[in-house]
Amino acid sequence: MSPAEKNKRLGRGLSALLGETDTEDYAPAASTGSAAEAPRGGVSTLPIELIQPNPDQPRKTMTEAELDALAESIADKGIVQPILVRPIKGDRYEIVAGERRWRAAQRARLHEVPALVRELTDRETLEIGIVENVQRADLNPVEEAQAYKQLVERFGHTQDEVAKAVSKSRSHVANMMRLLALPDSVLAHLAEGRLSAGHARAIATAPNAAVLADNIVARGLSVREAEKLAKSGEAVPATSKGVKSPAGKDADTRALEADIAARLGLSVDIRHGAKGGEIRVHYQTLEQLDDVCRRLSGQG
């Protein structure tokens, strides 16, 4: 593929990568069950057991709560948008976009799913997976930054091309990629929702970013407060407000966090001190928040 063709395709976004077929509305075709027979131009209905996930899927985190919520929606309304797959060995298919829908469909006890079949290379598969997830805001900040890095470093796209493909500004892409230079402990806070991308950007150039991040998390600072803390160059002790630092949690607290997290399917942070404490539940979507509310009200 020439540089001009590559730039044109990626620059037009996900619709260009998928082709001109509108997958929002479709008329289900008869189930084929065979990669050789599945139509390449339209949507077919494929047995769910013949489909497998892509090991290079850019999205690594899928919570139990969001899968359950989507499964409930699928059981009620069906799969509105087909998944995108490519034929692989034998009569099997690999998911290019839509793994969450595929997993939720299994929970909804469906035996078949609507799918758009495309002949795609490994490179095209990864590109589409990245763009689709970013456009749907399905990635946490670390996954998003790593996705941009792959498009730039692995496939030679410029930051401008990536920005156009995912409908973001070039500065957004550049700023997200810079976050990957932060210490691993900071990236862990970011990936698990304890820090926002705004918090991370505020301390990105600080020499003591890891210490600052622990303080921000322990004290629940806003982005503006984080910026002030970073500019001051001072790391306020994490226990300055009587709240125990996450790094100082005992085994019982961590075990309790793990137990609640397993029940909710979400990240949980318990903090306590001499004057009491708090439990924080981290969610990424309104569906996850609704699920927590249902459980707390005894409806879940």
C-alpha positions in Angstrom: 0.0 0.0 0.0 1.4 3.4 -1.0 1.8 6.2 1.7 -0.9 8.2 -0.1 -3.4 5.3 0.1 -2.5 4.6 3.7 -3.0 8.2 4.7 -6.3 8.5 2.8 -7.7 5.4 4.4 -6.7 6.1 8.0 -7.5 9.8 7.7 -11.1 9.0 6.9 -11.6 7.2 10.2 -13.3 3.9 11.0 -15.9 4.0 8.3 -13.1 4.1 5.7 -11.4 1.1 7.3 -14.6 -0.9 7.3 -15.6 0.1 3.9 -18.8 1.8 2.8 -21.3 -0.8 4.3 -23.6 0.6 6.8 -23.7 -1.9 9.7 -26.2 0.0 11.9 -29.2 -1.6 10.1 -29.1 -5.0 8.6 -31.2 -7.8 7.4 -29.9 -11.1 8.9 -28.8 -13.6 6.4 -29.0 -17.3 6.7 -26.4 -18.9 9.0 -23.5 -20.3 7.0 -21.1 -21.6 9.6 -18.3 -21.7 7.1 -15.6 -19.1 6.3 -15.6 -20.2 2.7 -19.3 -19.6 2.3 -19.8 -16.5 4.4 -20.6 -13.4 2.3 -17.9 -10.7 2.2 -20.1 -7.8 1.2 -23.0 -7.9 3.7 -23.9 -9.2 7.1 -24.3 -12.9 7.9 -25.4 -14.7 11.0 -22.6 -16.9 12.4 -22.6 -19.6 15.1 -21.1 -18.0 18.2 -18.8 -21.0 18.8 -17.0 -20.5 15.5 -15.8 -17.0 16.6 -12.8 -16.4 18.7 -11.3 -13.2 20.2 -8.2 -11.4 18.8 -5.2 -11.8 21.2 -3.9 -8.4 20.1 -7.2 -6.6 21.0 -6.1 -3.2 22.3 -8.8 -3.2 25.0 -7.6 -5.4 27.9 -10.1 -4.5 30.6 -13.8 -5.6 30.5 -15.6 -5.6 33.8 -18.2 -8.1 34.9 -20.7 -5.3 35.5 -20.6 -3.8 32.0 -20.8 -7.2 30.4 -23.8 -8.1 32.5 -25.5 -4.8 31.6 -24.8 -5.3 27.9 -26.0 -8.9 28.0 -29.3 -7.7 29.6 -29.7 -5.2 26.8 -28.9 -7.8 24.1 -31.4 -10.3 25.6 -34.0 -7.6 25.4 -33.2 -5.9 22.1 -30.8 -8.1 20.3 -27.4 -7.0 18.8 -28.1 -3.7 17.1 -24.7 -3.4 15.4 -23.0 -6.5 13.9 -19.5 -7.4 15.0 -16.7 -7.3 12.5 -14.7 -10.6 11.9 -12.2 -12.0 9.5 -12.0 -15.6 8.3 -9.0 -17.6 9.7 -8.1 -21.3 9.7 -10.8 -23.8 8.7 -14.3 -22.5 9.3 -13.4 -20.2 12.1 -13.4 -16.4 12.4 -11.4 -13.9 14.5 -13.0 -10.8 16.0 -11.7 -7.5 14.6 -14.2 -5.2 16.4 -17.0 -6.1 18.8 -15.5 -8.5 21.3 -17.6 -7.1 24.1 -20.8 -7.6 22.1 -19.7 -11.2 21.4 -19.0 -12.0 25.1 -22.2 -10.4 26.2 -24.1 -12.3 23.6 -22.9 -15.5 25.2 -24.1 -14.4 28.6 -27.5 -13.6 26.9 -27.5 -17.3 25.8 -27.5 -16.5 22.1 -26.3 -19.2 19.7 -25.6 -16.9 16.7 -24.5 -13.3 16.2 -24.8 -11.0 13.2 -21.3 -10.4 11.7 -19.7 -8.4 8.9 -17.0 -10.6 7.3 -13.9 -8.9 5.8 -10.6 -10.3 4.4 -8.1 -8.3 6.5 -4.4 -8.4 7.2 -2.9 -8.5 10.7 -2.0 -4.8 10.3 -5.5 -3.8 9.2 -7.1 -5.9 12.0 -5.1 -4.1 14.7 -5.6 -0.6 13.1 -9.4 -1.1 13.0 -9.4 -2.5 16.6 -7.6 0.5 17.9 -9.7 3.1 16.0 -13.0 1.4 16.9 -12.2 1.3 20.6 -10.9 4.9 20.8 -13.9 6.3 18.9 -16.2 4.4 21.3 -14.3 5.6 24.3 -13.9 2.0 25.4 -10.2 2.3 26.4 -8.8 3.5 29.7 -6.2 6.3 29.3 -3.2 3.9 29.4 -4.8 1.6 26.7 -5.6 4.6 24.6 -2.0 6.0 24.8 -0.6 2.5 24.0 -2.9 2.3 21.0 -1.7 5.6 19.6 1.9 4.5 20.2 1.3 1.3 18.2 -0.2 3.2 15.2 2.7 5.6 15.2 5.6 3.4 15.9 4.5 0.0 14.6 2.7 1.2 11.5 4.4 4.5 10.7 1.4 6.8 10.9 1.9 10.4 11.9 0.2 11.9 14.9 -1.9 14.0 12.6 -3.2 10.9 10.7 -4.0 9.2 14.0 -5.8 12.3 15.3 -8.0 12.4 12.1 -8.8 8.7 12.3 -10.0 8.9 15.9 -11.6 12.3 15.6 -9.3 13.9 18.2 -6.8 16.8 18.0 -3.2 16.2 17.3 -2.3 17.7 20.7 -4.6 15.2 22.4 -2.8 12.3 20.7 0.6 13.8 21.6 -0.3 14.5 25.2 -1.8 11.0 25.7 1.4 9.3 24.3 3.6 11.4 26.7 1.8 9.8 29.6 3.5 6.5 28.8 6.8 8.0 30.1 5.3 8.1 33.6 6.4 5.6 36.2 4.6 2.2 36.3 3.0 3.0 39.6 1.4 6.1 38.2 0.2 4.3 35.1 -1.4 1.7 37.4 -3.3 4.5 39.2 -4.4 5.8 35.7 -5.4 2.4 34.3 -7.5 1.5 37.3 -9.3 4.9 37.5 -7.7 6.3 40.6 -6.2 9.1 38.5 -7.6 10.9 35.5 -5.6 11.8 32.4 -5.8 15.4 33.7 -4.1 14.4 36.9 -1.4 12.5 35.1 -0.7 15.4 32.7 -0.4 17.7 35.7 2.5 15.7 37.2 4.0 14.3 33.9 7.1 16.5 34.0 7.6 16.4 37.8 10.7 14.5 39.0 8.8 12.9 41.8 5.7 12.0 39.8 5.2 8.6 41.6 5.2 10.3 45.1 2.9 13.0 43.8 0.5 10.5 42.3 0.2 8.6 45.6 -0.5 11.9 47.4 -3.2 12.9 44.9 -4.9 9.5 45.2 -4.7 9.4 49.0 -6.0 12.9 49.4 -8.6 12.9 46.6 -7.2 16.0 45.0 -8.8 17.7 42.0 -6.8 18.3 38.8 -6.3 21.9 39.7 -5.0 21.0 43.2 -2.7 18.4 41.5 -1.3 21.1 39.3 -0.6 23.3 42.3 1.1 20.5 44.1 3.2 19.7 41.1 4.3 23.3 40.7 5.2 23.6 44.4 7.6 20.7 44.1 6.5 19.4 47.4 5.1 16.0 48.1 2.6 16.3 51.0 2.6 13.2 53.2 -0.2 10.9 52.1 -1.4 10.6 55.7 -1.6 14.4 56.2 -5.5 14.2 56.4 -5.6 11.1 58.6 -6.1 8.8 55.6 -3.9 5.8 55.3 -1.8 5.7 52.1 -2.8 2.9 49.6 0.7 1.6 49.8 0.3 1.2 53.6 -2.8 -0.9 53.6 -2.8 -4.1 55.6 -3.6 -7.5 54.3 -7.2 -7.5 55.7 -8.0 -4.2 54.0 -6.7 -5.5 50.7 -8.6 -8.7 51.0 -11.8 -6.8 51.7 -11.2 -4.6 48.7 -10.7 -7.7 46.5 -13.9 -9.3 47.9 -16.0 -6.2 47.2 -14.4 -5.7 43.8 -15.2 -9.4 42.8 -18.9 -8.9 43.8 -19.2 -5.6 41.9 -16.9 -6.3 39.0 -15.3 -2.8 39.5 -12.2 -1.4 41.1 -12.6 -0.7 44.8 -10.4 1.5 47.1 -10.9 1.4 50.9 -9.2 4.1 52.9 -9.4 4.5 56.7 -7.7 6.5 59.4 -8.2 7.6 63.0 -11.4 9.5 62.3 -13.1 7.0 60.0 -12.7 6.3 56.3 -14.3 5.8 52.9 -14.9 3.3 50.2 -14.5 4.4 46.6 -15.9 2.4 43.7 -14.4 3.3 40.3 -16.7 3.2 37.3 -16.2 4.2 33.6 -19.7 4.2 32.2 -23.2 5.2 33.3 -24.3 1.6 32.9 -21.8 0.6 35.6 -23.0 3.3 37.9 -26.6 2.1 37.4 -25.6 -1.4 38.2 -24.0 -0.3 41.5 -27.1 1.7 42.4 -29.3 -1.3 41.7 -27.2 -3.6 43.9 -27.1 -1.0 46.7 -30.9 -0.7 46.6 -31.3 -4.4 46.7 -32.6 -4.7 43.1 -29.5 -6.4 41.6 
